[in-house]
Amino acid sequence: MLPRGFDKRTAEPDVAVQGGALDDADFVGAADRVRYSVAVGDARGPFLVQAELLYQPIGYRWANNLKAYDKAAEPRRFTSYYDSMSAASTALLARTTLTILGSKDLRN
């Protein structure tokens, strides 16, 4: 998620938004809309949907990409720190729960 006030069209190249996110109209400073589609088959519900927004200062993929450089002491030390502390560094920013009564409600 982009910081509030961040303009992805005028950002400096070293922090610029890349790929499809650049053309995503609702991916803007402090907001984004994500839509999931789940096939429920013949299930009728009710369905309980829970979502959490978590923040972690260093992303899992970014940190684990450094493991390819484990021959050098610095990346090996950093990834060991990350592995031991990553769970404690995650912060819950928002949580929501929604009950959908039946499969007809899923089309809306």
Jmol script that loads the backbone (N, CA, C; Angstrom):
load data "model"
ATOM      1  N   MET A   1       0.845  -1.158   0.000  1.00  0.00           N
ATOM      2  CA  MET A   1       0.000   0.000   0.000  1.00  0.00           C
ATOM      3  C   MET A   1       0.901   1.236   0.000  1.00  0.00           C
ATOM      4  N   LEU A   2       0.524   2.185  -0.773  1.00  0.00           N
ATOM      5  CA  LEU A   2       1.315   3.410  -0.885  1.00  0.00           C
ATOM      6  C   LEU A   2       1.054   4.332   0.294  1.00  0.00           C
ATOM      7  N   PRO A   3       2.038   5.133   0.681  1.00  0.00           N
ATOM      8  CA  PRO A   3       1.817   6.105   1.752  1.00  0.00           C
ATOM      9  C   PRO A   3       0.788   7.162   1.338  1.00  0.00           C
ATOM     10  N   ARG A   4       0.067   7.693   2.317  1.00  0.00           N
ATOM     11  CA  ARG A   4      -0.905   8.768   2.052  1.00  0.00           C
ATOM     12  C   ARG A   4      -0.187   9.928   1.364  1.00  0.00           C
ATOM     13  N   GLY A   5      -0.758  10.416   0.278  1.00  0.00           N
ATOM     14  CA  GLY A   5      -0.191  11.531  -0.463  1.00  0.00           C
ATOM     15  C   GLY A   5       0.820  11.139  -1.534  1.00  0.00           C
ATOM     16  N   PHE A   6       1.175   9.870  -1.614  1.00  0.00           N
ATOM     17  CA  PHE A   6       2.148   9.401  -2.603  1.00  0.00           C
ATOM     18  C   PHE A   6       1.523   9.473  -3.992  1.00  0.00           C
ATOM     19  N   ASP A   7       2.224  10.109  -4.928  1.00  0.00           N
ATOM     20  CA  ASP A   7       1.748  10.201  -6.307  1.00  0.00           C
ATOM     21  C   ASP A   7       2.594   9.271  -7.168  1.00  0.00           C
ATOM     22  N   LYS A   8       2.009   8.153  -7.567  1.00  0.00           N
ATOM     23  CA  LYS A   8       2.774   7.150  -8.308  1.00  0.00           C
ATOM     24  C   LYS A   8       3.186   7.633  -9.693  1.00  0.00           C
ATOM     25  N   ARG A   9       2.543   8.644 -10.218  1.00  0.00           N
ATOM     26  CA  ARG A   9       2.897   9.165 -11.555  1.00  0.00           C
ATOM     27  C   ARG A   9       4.116  10.074 -11.516  1.00  0.00           C
ATOM     28  N   THR A  10       4.401  10.677 -10.363  1.00  0.00           N
ATOM     29  CA  THR A  10       5.516  11.622 -10.294  1.00  0.00           C
ATOM     30  C   THR A  10       6.633  11.162  -9.357  1.00  0.00           C
ATOM     31  N   ALA A  11       6.549   9.940  -8.865  1.00  0.00           N
ATOM     32  CA  ALA A  11       7.550   9.434  -7.917  1.00  0.00           C
ATOM     33  C   ALA A  11       8.915   9.291  -8.582  1.00  0.00           C
ATOM     34  N   GLU A  12       9.948   9.476  -7.784  1.00  0.00           N
ATOM     35  CA  GLU A  12      11.317   9.297  -8.261  1.00  0.00           C
ATOM     36  C   GLU A  12      11.524   7.841  -8.683  1.00  0.00           C
ATOM     37  N   PRO A  13      12.397   7.586  -9.648  1.00  0.00           N
ATOM     38  CA  PRO A  13      12.585   6.222 -10.158  1.00  0.00           C
ATOM     39  C   PRO A  13      12.943   5.176  -9.102  1.00  0.00           C
ATOM     40  N   ASP A  14      13.673   5.571  -8.062  1.00  0.00           N
ATOM     41  CA  ASP A  14      14.089   4.572  -7.068  1.00  0.00           C
ATOM     42  C   ASP A  14      12.955   4.123  -6.149  1.00  0.00           C
ATOM     43  N   VAL A  15      11.813   4.820  -6.156  1.00  0.00           N
ATOM     44  CA  VAL A  15      10.647   4.393  -5.369  1.00  0.00           C
ATOM     45  C   VAL A  15       9.388   4.291  -6.235  1.00  0.00           C
ATOM     46  N   ALA A  16       9.558   4.359  -7.541  1.00  0.00           N
ATOM     47  CA  ALA A  16       8.418   4.374  -8.462  1.00  0.00           C
ATOM     48  C   ALA A  16       7.645   3.060  -8.437  1.00  0.00           C
ATOM     49  N   VAL A  17       6.357   3.154  -8.665  1.00  0.00           N
ATOM     50  CA  VAL A  17       5.493   1.987  -8.818  1.00  0.00           C
ATOM     51  C   VAL A  17       5.768   1.381 -10.184  1.00  0.00           C
ATOM     52  N   GLN A  18       5.850   0.058 -10.241  1.00  0.00           N
ATOM     53  CA  GLN A  18       6.185  -0.643 -11.470  1.00  0.00           C
ATOM     54  C   GLN A  18       5.047  -1.564 -11.900  1.00  0.00           C
ATOM     55  N   GLY A  19       5.074  -1.976 -13.159  1.00  0.00           N
ATOM     56  CA  GLY A  19       4.156  -2.988 -13.665  1.00  0.00           C
ATOM     57  C   GLY A  19       2.709  -2.531 -13.703  1.00  0.00           C
ATOM     58  N   GLY A  20       1.802  -3.508 -13.582  1.00  0.00           N
ATOM     59  CA  GLY A  20       0.371  -3.240 -13.678  1.00  0.00           C
ATOM     60  C   GLY A  20      -0.156  -2.317 -12.607  1.00  0.00           C
ATOM     61  N   ALA A  21       0.523  -2.240 -11.465  1.00  0.00           N
ATOM     62  CA  ALA A  21       0.066  -1.361 -10.381  1.00  0.00           C
ATOM     63  C   ALA A  21       0.079   0.107 -10.812  1.00  0.00           C
ATOM     64  N   LEU A  22       0.930   0.459 -11.762  1.00  0.00           N
ATOM     65  CA  LEU A  22       0.988   1.843 -12.231  1.00  0.00           C
ATOM     66  C   LEU A  22      -0.321   2.255 -12.899  1.00  0.00           C
ATOM     67  N   ASP A  23      -0.987   1.324 -13.577  1.00  0.00           N
ATOM     68  CA  ASP A  23      -2.246   1.630 -14.261  1.00  0.00           C
ATOM     69  C   ASP A  23      -3.480   1.236 -13.464  1.00  0.00           C
ATOM     70  N   ASP A  24      -3.300   0.755 -12.246  1.00  0.00           N
ATOM     71  CA  ASP A  24      -4.409   0.368 -11.374  1.00  0.00           C
ATOM     72  C   ASP A  24      -5.021   1.642 -10.789  1.00  0.00           C
ATOM     73  N   ALA A  25      -6.216   1.991 -11.231  1.00  0.00           N
ATOM     74  CA  ALA A  25      -6.845   3.271 -10.872  1.00  0.00           C
ATOM     75  C   ALA A  25      -7.106   3.418  -9.384  1.00  0.00           C
ATOM     76  N   ASP A  26      -7.353   2.325  -8.662  1.00  0.00           N
ATOM     77  CA  ASP A  26      -7.657   2.491  -7.236  1.00  0.00           C
ATOM     78  C   ASP A  26      -6.466   2.176  -6.330  1.00  0.00           C
ATOM     79  N   PHE A  27      -5.289   1.950  -6.911  1.00  0.00           N
ATOM     80  CA  PHE A  27      -4.064   1.787  -6.132  1.00  0.00           C
ATOM     81  C   PHE A  27      -3.436   3.162  -5.993  1.00  0.00           C
ATOM     82  N   VAL A  28      -3.826   3.867  -4.933  1.00  0.00           N
ATOM     83  CA  VAL A  28      -3.423   5.256  -4.716  1.00  0.00           C
ATOM     84  C   VAL A  28      -2.905   5.392  -3.288  1.00  0.00           C
ATOM     85  N   GLY A  29      -2.407   6.567  -2.953  1.00  0.00           N
ATOM     86  CA  GLY A  29      -1.887   6.808  -1.617  1.00  0.00           C
ATOM     87  C   GLY A  29      -2.896   6.439  -0.537  1.00  0.00           C
ATOM     88  N   ALA A  30      -2.496   5.543   0.357  1.00  0.00           N
ATOM     89  CA  ALA A  30      -3.263   5.100   1.532  1.00  0.00           C
ATOM     90  C   ALA A  30      -4.511   4.305   1.188  1.00  0.00           C
ATOM     91  N   ALA A  31      -4.622   3.782  -0.037  1.00  0.00           N
ATOM     92  CA  ALA A  31      -5.817   3.011  -0.375  1.00  0.00           C
ATOM     93  C   ALA A  31      -5.540   2.051  -1.524  1.00  0.00           C
ATOM     94  N   ASP A  32      -6.303   0.990  -1.525  1.00  0.00           N
ATOM     95  CA  ASP A  32      -6.321   0.061  -2.638  1.00  0.00           C
ATOM     96  C   ASP A  32      -7.555  -0.806  -2.470  1.00  0.00           C
ATOM     97  N   ARG A  33      -8.052  -1.309  -3.562  1.00  0.00           N
ATOM     98  CA  ARG A  33      -9.182  -2.232  -3.533  1.00  0.00           C
ATOM     99  C   ARG A  33      -8.712  -3.538  -4.148  1.00  0.00           C
ATOM    100  N   VAL A  34      -8.918  -4.611  -3.414  1.00  0.00           N
ATOM    101  CA  VAL A  34      -8.553  -5.937  -3.874  1.00  0.00           C
ATOM    102  C   VAL A  34      -9.825  -6.769  -3.916  1.00  0.00           C
ATOM    103  N   ARG A  35     -10.057  -7.433  -5.017  1.00  0.00           N
ATOM    104  CA  ARG A  35     -11.258  -8.257  -5.167  1.00  0.00           C
ATOM    105  C   ARG A  35     -10.832  -9.707  -5.334  1.00  0.00           C
ATOM    106  N   TYR A  36     -11.422 -10.567  -4.523  1.00  0.00           N
ATOM    107  CA  TYR A  36     -11.175 -12.005  -4.605  1.00  0.00           C
ATOM    108  C   TYR A  36     -12.428 -12.680  -5.128  1.00  0.00           C
ATOM    109  N   SER A  37     -12.237 -13.720  -5.900  1.00  0.00           N
ATOM    110  CA  SER A  37     -13.339 -14.513  -6.408  1.00  0.00           C
ATOM    111  C   SER A  37     -13.084 -15.958  -5.998  1.00  0.00           C
ATOM    112  N   VAL A  38     -14.056 -16.548  -5.314  1.00  0.00           N
ATOM    113  CA  VAL A  38     -13.902 -17.906  -4.808  1.00  0.00           C
ATOM    114  C   VAL A  38     -15.046 -18.757  -5.351  1.00  0.00           C
ATOM    115  N   ALA A  39     -14.703 -19.825  -6.044  1.00  0.00           N
ATOM    116  CA  ALA A  39     -15.725 -20.745  -6.542  1.00  0.00           C
ATOM    117  C   ALA A  39     -16.263 -21.549  -5.363  1.00  0.00           C
ATOM    118  N   VAL A  40     -17.584 -21.526  -5.152  1.00  0.00           N
ATOM    119  CA  VAL A  40     -18.185 -22.244  -4.033  1.00  0.00           C
ATOM    120  C   VAL A  40     -18.966 -23.469  -4.481  1.00  0.00           C
ATOM    121  N   GLY A  41     -18.995 -23.698  -5.786  1.00  0.00           N
ATOM    122  CA  GLY A  41     -19.704 -24.876  -6.287  1.00  0.00           C
ATOM    123  C   GLY A  41     -21.170 -24.841  -5.892  1.00  0.00           C
ATOM    124  N   ASP A  42     -21.656 -25.933  -5.349  1.00  0.00           N
ATOM    125  CA  ASP A  42     -23.060 -26.036  -4.944  1.00  0.00           C
ATOM    126  C   ASP A  42     -23.288 -25.618  -3.493  1.00  0.00           C
ATOM    127  N   ALA A  43     -22.249 -25.164  -2.814  1.00  0.00           N
ATOM    128  CA  ALA A  43     -22.395 -24.768  -1.410  1.00  0.00           C
ATOM    129  C   ALA A  43     -23.382 -23.615  -1.290  1.00  0.00           C
ATOM    130  N   ARG A  44     -24.180 -23.630  -0.247  1.00  0.00           N
ATOM    131  CA  ARG A  44     -25.222 -22.626  -0.074  1.00  0.00           C
ATOM    132  C   ARG A  44     -24.890 -21.587   0.992  1.00  0.00           C
ATOM    133  N   GLY A  45     -23.960 -21.841   1.857  1.00  0.00           N
ATOM    134  CA  GLY A  45     -23.647 -20.872   2.899  1.00  0.00           C
ATOM    135  C   GLY A  45     -24.456 -21.136   4.145  1.00  0.00           C
ATOM    136  N   PRO A  46     -24.386 -20.321   5.139  1.00  0.00           N
ATOM    137  CA  PRO A  46     -23.700 -19.022   5.108  1.00  0.00           C
ATOM    138  C   PRO A  46     -22.177 -19.180   5.048  1.00  0.00           C
ATOM    139  N   PHE A  47     -21.541 -18.148   4.528  1.00  0.00           N
ATOM    140  CA  PHE A  47     -20.094 -18.117   4.402  1.00  0.00           C
ATOM    141  C   PHE A  47     -19.546 -17.019   5.302  1.00  0.00           C
ATOM    142  N   LEU A  48     -18.486 -17.326   6.007  1.00  0.00           N
ATOM    143  CA  LEU A  48     -17.825 -16.345   6.858  1.00  0.00           C
ATOM    144  C   LEU A  48     -16.531 -15.941   6.169  1.00  0.00           C
ATOM    145  N   VAL A  49     -16.383 -14.660   5.875  1.00  0.00           N
ATOM    146  CA  VAL A  49     -15.193 -14.133   5.221  1.00  0.00           C
ATOM    147  C   VAL A  49     -14.468 -13.246   6.224  1.00  0.00           C
ATOM    148  N   GLN A  50     -13.192 -13.546   6.428  1.00  0.00           N
ATOM    149  CA  GLN A  50     -12.378 -12.746   7.340  1.00  0.00           C
ATOM    150  C   GLN A  50     -11.165 -12.240   6.571  1.00  0.00           C
ATOM    151  N   ALA A  51     -10.800 -10.992   6.801  1.00  0.00           N
ATOM    152  CA  ALA A  51      -9.629 -10.407   6.141  1.00  0.00           C
ATOM    153  C   ALA A  51      -8.829  -9.597   7.149  1.00  0.00           C
ATOM    154  N   GLU A  52      -7.518  -9.650   7.001  1.00  0.00           N
ATOM    155  CA  GLU A  52      -6.635  -8.864   7.838  1.00  0.00           C
ATOM    156  C   GLU A  52      -5.648  -8.117   6.947  1.00  0.00           C
ATOM    157  N   LEU A  53      -5.322  -6.907   7.332  1.00  0.00           N
ATOM    158  CA  LEU A  53      -4.281  -6.128   6.673  1.00  0.00           C
ATOM    159  C   LEU A  53      -3.108  -6.071   7.631  1.00  0.00           C
ATOM    160  N   LEU A  54      -2.004  -6.674   7.217  1.00  0.00           N
ATOM    161  CA  LEU A  54      -0.804  -6.725   8.048  1.00  0.00           C
ATOM    162  C   LEU A  54       0.276  -5.825   7.462  1.00  0.00           C
ATOM    163  N   TYR A  55       1.091  -5.264   8.327  1.00  0.00           N
ATOM    164  CA  TYR A  55       2.242  -4.472   7.900  1.00  0.00           C
ATOM    165  C   TYR A  55       3.505  -5.157   8.410  1.00  0.00           C
ATOM    166  N   GLN A  56       4.476  -5.275   7.540  1.00  0.00           N
ATOM    167  CA  GLN A  56       5.780  -5.780   7.936  1.00  0.00           C
ATOM    168  C   GLN A  56       6.808  -4.873   7.267  1.00  0.00           C
ATOM    169  N   PRO A  57       7.743  -4.319   8.029  1.00  0.00           N
ATOM    170  CA  PRO A  57       8.668  -3.332   7.472  1.00  0.00           C
ATOM    171  C   PRO A  57       9.570  -3.884   6.368  1.00  0.00           C
ATOM    172  N   ILE A  58       9.844  -5.172   6.387  1.00  0.00           N
ATOM    173  CA  ILE A  58      10.640  -5.794   5.332  1.00  0.00           C
ATOM    174  C   ILE A  58       9.858  -6.991   4.827  1.00  0.00           C
ATOM    175  N   GLY A  59       9.571  -7.016   3.533  1.00  0.00           N
ATOM    176  CA  GLY A  59       8.760  -8.069   2.966  1.00  0.00           C
ATOM    177  C   GLY A  59       9.465  -9.422   2.936  1.00  0.00           C
ATOM    178  N   TYR A  60       8.677 -10.469   3.081  1.00  0.00           N
ATOM    179  CA  TYR A  60       9.184 -11.837   3.075  1.00  0.00           C
ATOM    180  C   TYR A  60      10.008 -12.127   1.817  1.00  0.00           C
ATOM    181  N   ARG A  61       9.454 -11.814   0.662  1.00  0.00           N
ATOM    182  CA  ARG A  61      10.154 -12.122  -0.593  1.00  0.00           C
ATOM    183  C   ARG A  61      11.468 -11.359  -0.687  1.00  0.00           C
ATOM    184  N   TRP A  62      11.465 -10.083  -0.313  1.00  0.00           N
ATOM    185  CA  TRP A  62      12.684  -9.285  -0.393  1.00  0.00           C
ATOM    186  C   TRP A  62      13.761  -9.891   0.494  1.00  0.00           C
ATOM    187  N   ALA A  63      13.413 -10.215   1.725  1.00  0.00           N
ATOM    188  CA  ALA A  63      14.396 -10.774   2.660  1.00  0.00           C
ATOM    189  C   ALA A  63      14.897 -12.138   2.176  1.00  0.00           C
ATOM    190  N   ASN A  64      13.994 -12.968   1.694  1.00  0.00           N
ATOM    191  CA  ASN A  64      14.403 -14.308   1.268  1.00  0.00           C
ATOM    192  C   ASN A  64      15.185 -14.297  -0.035  1.00  0.00           C
ATOM    193  N   ASN A  65      15.029 -13.277  -0.854  1.00  0.00           N
ATOM    194  CA  ASN A  65      15.862 -13.162  -2.051  1.00  0.00           C
ATOM    195  C   ASN A  65      17.338 -13.028  -1.691  1.00  0.00           C
ATOM    196  N   LEU A  66      17.624 -12.505  -0.511  1.00  0.00           N
ATOM    197  CA  LEU A  66      19.017 -12.352  -0.070  1.00  0.00           C
ATOM    198  C   LEU A  66      19.671 -13.689   0.270  1.00  0.00           C
ATOM    199  N   LYS A  67      18.868 -14.725   0.488  1.00  0.00           N
ATOM    200  CA  LYS A  67      19.442 -16.028   0.841  1.00  0.00           C
ATOM    201  C   LYS A  67      20.291 -16.609  -0.287  1.00  0.00           C
ATOM    202  N   ALA A  68      20.082 -16.137  -1.499  1.00  0.00           N
ATOM    203  CA  ALA A  68      20.909 -16.589  -2.626  1.00  0.00           C
ATOM    204  C   ALA A  68      22.363 -16.142  -2.459  1.00  0.00           C
ATOM    205  N   TYR A  69      22.595 -15.153  -1.591  1.00  0.00           N
ATOM    206  CA  TYR A  69      23.939 -14.607  -1.382  1.00  0.00           C
ATOM    207  C   TYR A  69      24.518 -15.077  -0.051  1.00  0.00           C
ATOM    208  N   ASP A  70      24.170 -16.280   0.383  1.00  0.00           N
ATOM    209  CA  ASP A  70      24.553 -16.745   1.714  1.00  0.00           C
ATOM    210  C   ASP A  70      26.045 -17.058   1.869  1.00  0.00           C
ATOM    211  N   LYS A  71      26.807 -16.941   0.805  1.00  0.00           N
ATOM    212  CA  LYS A  71      28.263 -17.137   0.921  1.00  0.00           C
ATOM    213  C   LYS A  71      28.915 -15.933   1.606  1.00  0.00           C
ATOM    214  N   ALA A  72      28.256 -14.783   1.526  1.00  0.00           N
ATOM    215  CA  ALA A  72      28.785 -13.575   2.165  1.00  0.00           C
ATOM    216  C   ALA A  72      28.191 -13.429   3.569  1.00  0.00           C
ATOM    217  N   ALA A  73      28.977 -12.937   4.488  1.00  0.00           N
ATOM    218  CA  ALA A  73      28.565 -12.856   5.892  1.00  0.00           C
ATOM    219  C   ALA A  73      27.375 -11.919   6.110  1.00  0.00           C
ATOM    220  N   GLU A  74      27.354 -10.759   5.440  1.00  0.00           N
ATOM    221  CA  GLU A  74      26.307  -9.770   5.709  1.00  0.00           C
ATOM    222  C   GLU A  74      24.907 -10.276   5.346  1.00  0.00           C
ATOM    223  N   PRO A  75      24.706 -10.805   4.113  1.00  0.00           N
ATOM    224  CA  PRO A  75      23.367 -11.328   3.813  1.00  0.00           C
ATOM    225  C   PRO A  75      22.976 -12.499   4.716  1.00  0.00           C
ATOM    226  N   ARG A  76      23.919 -13.363   5.040  1.00  0.00           N
ATOM    227  CA  ARG A  76      23.633 -14.504   5.912  1.00  0.00           C
ATOM    228  C   ARG A  76      23.217 -14.017   7.302  1.00  0.00           C
ATOM    229  N   ARG A  77      23.922 -13.016   7.820  1.00  0.00           N
ATOM    230  CA  ARG A  77      23.590 -12.459   9.139  1.00  0.00           C
ATOM    231  C   ARG A  77      22.214 -11.787   9.089  1.00  0.00           C
ATOM    232  N   PHE A  78      21.976 -10.985   8.031  1.00  0.00           N
ATOM    233  CA  PHE A  78      20.683 -10.304   7.928  1.00  0.00           C
ATOM    234  C   PHE A  78      19.529 -11.297   7.855  1.00  0.00           C
ATOM    235  N   THR A  79      19.639 -12.317   7.010  1.00  0.00           N
ATOM    236  CA  THR A  79      18.531 -13.261   6.868  1.00  0.00           C
ATOM    237  C   THR A  79      18.324 -14.067   8.146  1.00  0.00           C
ATOM    238  N   SER A  80      19.381 -14.312   8.897  1.00  0.00           N
ATOM    239  CA  SER A  80      19.187 -15.001  10.184  1.00  0.00           C
ATOM    240  C   SER A  80      18.434 -14.094  11.153  1.00  0.00           C
ATOM    241  N   TYR A  81      18.745 -12.797  11.150  1.00  0.00           N
ATOM    242  CA  TYR A  81      17.984 -11.849  11.981  1.00  0.00           C
ATOM    243  C   TYR A  81      16.525 -11.810  11.536  1.00  0.00           C
ATOM    244  N   TYR A  82      16.336 -11.728  10.229  1.00  0.00           N
ATOM    245  CA  TYR A  82      14.976 -11.676   9.700  1.00  0.00           C
ATOM    246  C   TYR A  82      14.190 -12.923  10.108  1.00  0.00           C
ATOM    247  N   ASP A  83      14.789 -14.096   9.922  1.00  0.00           N
ATOM    248  CA  ASP A  83      14.101 -15.346  10.267  1.00  0.00           C
ATOM    249  C   ASP A  83      13.729 -15.399  11.740  1.00  0.00           C
ATOM    250  N   SER A  84      14.571 -14.870  12.598  1.00  0.00           N
ATOM    251  CA  SER A  84      14.286 -14.948  14.034  1.00  0.00           C
ATOM    252  C   SER A  84      13.313 -13.878  14.509  1.00  0.00           C
ATOM    253  N   MET A  85      13.167 -12.780  13.763  1.00  0.00           N
ATOM    254  CA  MET A  85      12.358 -11.653  14.242  1.00  0.00           C
ATOM    255  C   MET A  85      11.146 -11.309  13.381  1.00  0.00           C
ATOM    256  N   SER A  86      10.983 -11.914  12.212  1.00  0.00           N
ATOM    257  CA  SER A  86       9.944 -11.465  11.280  1.00  0.00           C
ATOM    258  C   SER A  86       8.541 -11.572  11.867  1.00  0.00           C
ATOM    259  N   ALA A  87       8.239 -12.633  12.586  1.00  0.00           N
ATOM    260  CA  ALA A  87       6.893 -12.772  13.152  1.00  0.00           C
ATOM    261  C   ALA A  87       6.598 -11.662  14.150  1.00  0.00           C
ATOM    262  N   ALA A  88       7.582 -11.260  14.924  1.00  0.00           N
ATOM    263  CA  ALA A  88       7.380 -10.209  15.932  1.00  0.00           C
ATOM    264  C   ALA A  88       7.312  -8.818  15.307  1.00  0.00           C
ATOM    265  N   SER A  89       7.793  -8.664  14.068  1.00  0.00           N
ATOM    266  CA  SER A  89       7.797  -7.335  13.456  1.00  0.00           C
ATOM    267  C   SER A  89       6.507  -7.028  12.698  1.00  0.00           C
ATOM    268  N   THR A  90       5.616  -8.003  12.582  1.00  0.00           N
ATOM    269  CA  THR A  90       4.362  -7.801  11.856  1.00  0.00           C
ATOM    270  C   THR A  90       3.348  -7.094  12.746  1.00  0.00           C
ATOM    271  N   ALA A  91       2.654  -6.104  12.177  1.00  0.00           N
ATOM    272  CA  ALA A  91       1.626  -5.365  12.921  1.00  0.00           C
ATOM    273  C   ALA A  91       0.292  -5.500  12.201  1.00  0.00           C
ATOM    274  N   LEU A  92      -0.750  -5.785  12.949  1.00  0.00           N
ATOM    275  CA  LEU A  92      -2.101  -5.842  12.408  1.00  0.00           C
ATOM    276  C   LEU A  92      -2.629  -4.420  12.279  1.00  0.00           C
ATOM    277  N   LEU A  93      -2.949  -3.988  11.066  1.00  0.00           N
ATOM    278  CA  LEU A  93      -3.459  -2.643  10.838  1.00  0.00           C
ATOM    279  C   LEU A  93      -4.981  -2.594  10.810  1.00  0.00           C
ATOM    280  N   ALA A  94      -5.601  -3.641  10.271  1.00  0.00           N
ATOM    281  CA  ALA A  94      -7.067  -3.656  10.174  1.00  0.00           C
ATOM    282  C   ALA A  94      -7.538  -5.103  10.076  1.00  0.00           C
ATOM    283  N   ARG A  95      -8.742  -5.337  10.550  1.00  0.00           N
ATOM    284  CA  ARG A  95      -9.355  -6.666  10.467  1.00  0.00           C
ATOM    285  C   ARG A  95     -10.853  -6.457  10.247  1.00  0.00           C
ATOM    286  N   THR A  96     -11.441  -7.298   9.400  1.00  0.00           N
ATOM    287  CA  THR A  96     -12.882  -7.231   9.195  1.00  0.00           C
ATOM    288  C   THR A  96     -13.427  -8.638   8.984  1.00  0.00           C
ATOM    289  N   THR A  97     -14.696  -8.797   9.295  1.00  0.00           N
ATOM    290  CA  THR A  97     -15.396 -10.068   9.125  1.00  0.00           C
ATOM    291  C   THR A  97     -16.733  -9.780   8.481  1.00  0.00           C
ATOM    292  N   LEU A  98     -17.120 -10.632   7.542  1.00  0.00           N
ATOM    293  CA  LEU A  98     -18.392 -10.480   6.835  1.00  0.00           C
ATOM    294  C   LEU A  98     -19.036 -11.845   6.720  1.00  0.00           C
ATOM    295  N   THR A  99     -20.331 -11.918   7.041  1.00  0.00           N
ATOM    296  CA  THR A  99     -21.081 -13.149   6.835  1.00  0.00           C
ATOM    297  C   THR A  99     -21.963 -12.973   5.613  1.00  0.00           C
ATOM    298  N   ILE A 100     -21.801 -13.878   4.663  1.00  0.00           N
ATOM    299  CA  ILE A 100     -22.620 -13.878   3.451  1.00  0.00           C
ATOM    300  C   ILE A 100     -23.620 -15.000   3.618  1.00  0.00           C
ATOM    301  N   LEU A 101     -24.900 -14.669   3.545  1.00  0.00           N
ATOM    302  CA  LEU A 101     -25.936 -15.637   3.900  1.00  0.00           C
ATOM    303  C   LEU A 101     -26.122 -16.740   2.882  1.00  0.00           C
ATOM    304  N   GLY A 102     -26.001 -16.448   1.608  1.00  0.00           N
ATOM    305  CA  GLY A 102     -26.210 -17.482   0.604  1.00  0.00           C
ATOM    306  C   GLY A 102     -25.409 -17.248  -0.640  1.00  0.00           C
ATOM    307  N   SER A 103     -25.347 -18.242  -1.529  1.00  0.00           N
ATOM    308  CA  SER A 103     -24.511 -18.115  -2.728  1.00  0.00           C
ATOM    309  C   SER A 103     -25.022 -17.040  -3.679  1.00  0.00           C
ATOM    310  N   LYS A 104     -26.321 -16.707  -3.660  1.00  0.00           N
ATOM    311  CA  LYS A 104     -26.822 -15.640  -4.532  1.00  0.00           C
ATOM    312  C   LYS A 104     -26.211 -14.299  -4.163  1.00  0.00           C
ATOM    313  N   ASP A 105     -25.846 -14.107  -2.878  1.00  0.00           N
ATOM    314  CA  ASP A 105     -25.229 -12.866  -2.436  1.00  0.00           C
ATOM    315  C   ASP A 105     -23.821 -12.705  -3.005  1.00  0.00           C
ATOM    316  N   LEU A 106     -23.185 -13.790  -3.422  1.00  0.00           N
ATOM    317  CA  LEU A 106     -21.808 -13.739  -3.906  1.00  0.00           C
ATOM    318  C   LEU A 106     -21.686 -13.080  -5.269  1.00  0.00           C
ATOM    319  N   ARG A 107     -22.766 -12.943  -5.983  1.00  0.00           N
ATOM    320  CA  ARG A 107     -22.702 -12.340  -7.318  1.00  0.00           C
ATOM    321  C   ARG A 107     -22.680 -10.819  -7.255  1.00  0.00           C
ATOM    322  N   ASN A 108     -22.901 -10.238  -6.121  1.00  0.00           N
ATOM    323  CA  ASN A 108     -22.971  -8.769  -5.989  1.00  0.00           C
ATOM    324  C   ASN A 108     -21.612  -8.173  -5.739  1.00  0.00           C
TER     325      ASN A 108
END
end "model"
wireframe off; spacefill off
backbone 0.3
color backbone group
